[in-house]
Amino acid sequence: MTSTTKRLIIFASGGGSNAEAIINYFSENDLAEVVLIVTNKKEAGVLQRADKHNIPTLVINKKALGRKEYLLPALAAYKPDLLILAGFLLLIPAHLVEAYPEAILNIHPALLPKYGGKGMYGHHVHQAVFDNNEKASGPTIHLVNTQYDEGQILFQTEVALDPMDTPDIIAQKVLALEHSHYPQVIEQYLLDRLT
């Protein structure tokens, strides 16, 4: 890590496969480094991934997320340049959006504005895509504001769906795109902010 390396904090609630894709991508790239993993679930698989890469972790509950006198100093200690949501299921509070303007990114497993909003995450999204016989799906990477899935869209890509694709197959197809594109979009966003 050099003095110009950008510092990323990842927020995740689940297994952390996107978090690991980001960690691996920047482990071979001096532009950025993951300095902290934050989760709201003490049994989240992302904690094992953080441990494997020797990355510090912070487990918070919904109340702690909402307490800026606790959370802001805890994050500030790591001097983050970006906060990256990678399957984090709690709504980001206004005080965090204000503290990190245009510096919080999220990935959503559908082509927003379709299939976004409260309760639309993971399997719920892919089930809705399946139920509506969509011909394509894919991830959306966007800036975070105080509403679920309503921030400025930075990137979308899609994959064709077969009528025989189950929600689980749709999930696999979309996740493969997430892993390949999210680290690159983060990199480009950092580079754009530097110029």
Backbone hydrogen bonds, N-H to C=O, Kabsch-Sander energy under -0.5 kcal/mol:
donor,donor_aa,acceptor,acceptor_aa,energy
5,T,2,T,-1.4
6,K,31,L,-3.5
8,L,6,K,-0.5
8,L,33,E,-2.8
9,I,82,L,-2.0
10,I,36,L,-2.3
11,F,84,I,-3.0
12,A,38,V,-2.6
13,S,87,G,-2.2
20,E,16,G,-2.5
21,A,17,S,-2.0
22,I,18,N,-2.1
23,I,19,A,-2.7
24,N,20,E,-3.0
25,Y,21,A,-2.0
26,F,22,I,-2.3
27,S,23,I,-1.1
28,E,24,N,-0.5
28,E,25,Y,-0.9
29,N,26,F,-1.2
32,A,29,N,-0.7
33,E,6,K,-2.2
35,V,8,L,-2.8
35,V,33,E,-0.6
36,L,8,L,-1.0
37,I,56,P,-2.1
38,V,10,I,-3.3
39,T,58,L,-2.4
44,A,41,K,-1.9
46,V,14,G,-2.2
47,L,44,A,-1.6
48,Q,45,G,-0.8
49,R,45,G,-1.4
50,A,46,V,-2.4
51,D,47,L,-2.3
52,K,48,Q,-2.3
53,H,49,R,-1.4
54,N,51,D,-1.4
55,I,50,A,-2.7
58,L,37,I,-2.2
60,I,39,T,-2.8
60,I,58,L,-0.6
65,L,61,N,-2.2
66,G,62,K,-1.5
67,R,63,K,-0.6
67,R,64,A,-0.9
68,K,66,G,-1.0
70,Y,67,R,-1.4
71,L,67,R,-2.9
72,L,68,K,-1.6
74,A,70,Y,-1.5
75,L,71,L,-2.4
76,A,72,L,-2.9
77,A,73,P,-1.6
78,Y,75,L,-2.1
79,K,76,A,-1.8
81,D,7,R,-3.3
82,L,7,R,-1.7
83,L,103,A,-2.9
84,I,9,I,-3.3
85,L,83,L,-0.5
85,L,105,L,-3.4
86,A,11,F,-3.1
86,A,84,I,-0.6
89,L,87,G,-0.5
96,L,93,P,-1.1
97,V,93,P,-1.7
98,E,94,A,-2.7
99,A,95,H,-1.5
100,Y,96,L,-1.8
103,A,100,Y,-1.8
105,L,83,L,-2.5
106,N,142,H,-2.5
107,I,85,L,-0.7
108,H,140,T,-3.0
110,A,108,H,-0.7
112,L,110,A,-1.5
114,K,111,L,-1.6
116,G,113,P,-0.8
120,M,117,G,-2.1
121,Y,119,G,-1.2
124,H,121,Y,-1.6
125,V,121,Y,-0.6
125,V,122,G,-0.9
126,H,122,G,-1.6
127,Q,123,H,-2.6
128,A,124,H,-1.8
129,V,125,V,-2.4
130,F,126,H,-2.2
131,D,127,Q,-3.0
132,N,128,A,-1.6
133,N,130,F,-1.8
134,E,129,V,-2.0
137,S,159,V,-1.9
140,T,108,H,-2.7
141,I,155,F,-2.9
142,H,106,N,-2.4
142,H,140,T,-0.5
143,L,152,Q,-2.8
144,V,104,I,-2.2
145,N,147,Q,-0.6
150,E,147,Q,-1.2
154,L,141,I,-2.9
155,F,141,I,-1.9
157,T,139,P,-1.5
159,V,137,S,-3.1
161,L,135,K,-3.2
165,D,162,D,-2.2
170,I,166,T,-2.5
171,A,167,P,-2.4
172,Q,168,D,-2.1
173,K,169,I,-2.4
174,V,170,I,-2.5
175,L,171,A,-2.7
176,A,172,Q,-2.0
177,L,173,K,-1.2
178,E,174,V,-2.3
179,H,175,L,-2.6
180,S,176,A,-1.6
181,H,177,L,-2.3
182,Y,178,E,-2.7
185,V,181,H,-2.5
186,I,182,Y,-2.4
187,E,183,P,-2.3
188,Q,184,Q,-2.6
189,Y,185,V,-2.6
190,L,186,I,-2.4
191,L,187,E,-2.4
192,D,188,Q,-2.6
193,R,189,Y,-1.8
194,L,190,L,-1.2
195,T,191,L,-1.0
